[in-house]
């Protein structure tokens, strides 16, 4: 059984994990992604977004930010990210 470090950013949860797990970096792009869903922001954006989804590739440090009107849009934006960055037919 392998344990991996997972950090939940939330006002109610914060888990501590081993330092060794975070020291090992990915060896290829898209092997490990870090994501953070932020919001609800005090003021909506001009487009009406109240939340933001940030996705960072551990190997390249490539970052994308998606603005969301509702939290439940996060899964669709993540699927969009995968469809954009993985070749058709490739499995993540």
C-alpha positions in Angstrom: 0.0 0.0 0.0 1.5 3.3 -1.1 0.6 6.6 0.6 1.0 9.9 -1.3 1.0 13.3 0.1 -2.3 15.2 -0.4 -2.8 18.7 0.8 -6.4 19.8 1.1 -6.7 23.6 1.2 -9.8 24.3 3.1 -10.8 26.3 6.1 -12.0 23.0 7.7 -9.3 20.5 6.6 -5.6 20.6 6.5 -3.7 17.3 6.4 0.0 16.9 7.1 2.0 14.3 5.2 5.5 13.2 5.0 8.1 15.5 3.5 9.7 12.7 1.5 6.6 12.2 -0.6 6.7 15.8 -1.8 10.4 15.8 -2.6 10.0 13.3 -5.4 9.1 15.2 -8.6 7.4 13.9 -11.6 9.6 12.5 -14.4 7.3 13.2 -17.3 4.7 15.9 -18.0 1.1 15.3 -16.8 2.3 12.5 -14.5 1.2 14.5 -11.4 -1.1 17.4 -11.3 -1.8 19.8 -8.4 -5.2 21.4 -8.3 -6.9 24.0 -6.2 -10.5 25.1 -6.3 -10.7 28.7 -4.8 -13.7 30.8 -3.9 -16.4 31.9 -3.3 -15.0 35.3 -4.0 -16.5 38.4 -2.4 -17.0 40.0 -5.8 -18.0 38.3 -9.1 -15.7 38.8 -12.1 -16.9 40.8 -15.1 -18.0 37.5 -16.6 -19.9 36.4 -13.5 -17.3 34.0 -12.1 -17.3 33.3 -8.4 -14.7 30.5 -8.2 -11.4 29.6 -9.9 -9.8 26.2 -10.6 -6.0 26.2 -10.8 -4.2 23.2 -12.4 -0.4 22.9 -12.2 1.7 20.2 -13.9 4.4 19.0 -11.4 7.1 18.4 -14.0 6.8 21.5 -16.2 5.1 23.8 -13.7 2.7 24.7 -16.5 -0.3 26.4 -15.0 -3.9 26.9 -16.2 -6.6 28.9 -14.4 -10.2 28.4 -15.2 -12.9 30.8 -13.9 -16.2 29.2 -12.8 -19.6 30.6 -12.1 -20.5 27.5 -9.9 -18.4 24.9 -8.1 -19.9 22.0 -10.0 -18.3 23.3 -13.2 -14.9 22.2 -11.9 -15.2 18.6 -13.1 -16.2 19.8 -16.6 -13.2 22.1 -16.7 -10.9 19.3 -15.6 -12.2 17.1 -18.3 -11.6 19.9 -20.8 -8.0 20.2 -19.5 -7.5 16.5 -20.0 -9.0 16.5 -23.5 -6.8 19.5 -24.5 -3.5 18.1 -23.1 -3.8 14.3 -23.8 -3.6 12.8 -27.3 -6.9 11.3 -28.5 -7.1 7.6 -27.4 -4.3 8.1 -24.7 -5.2 7.2 -21.2 -4.3 9.6 -18.3 
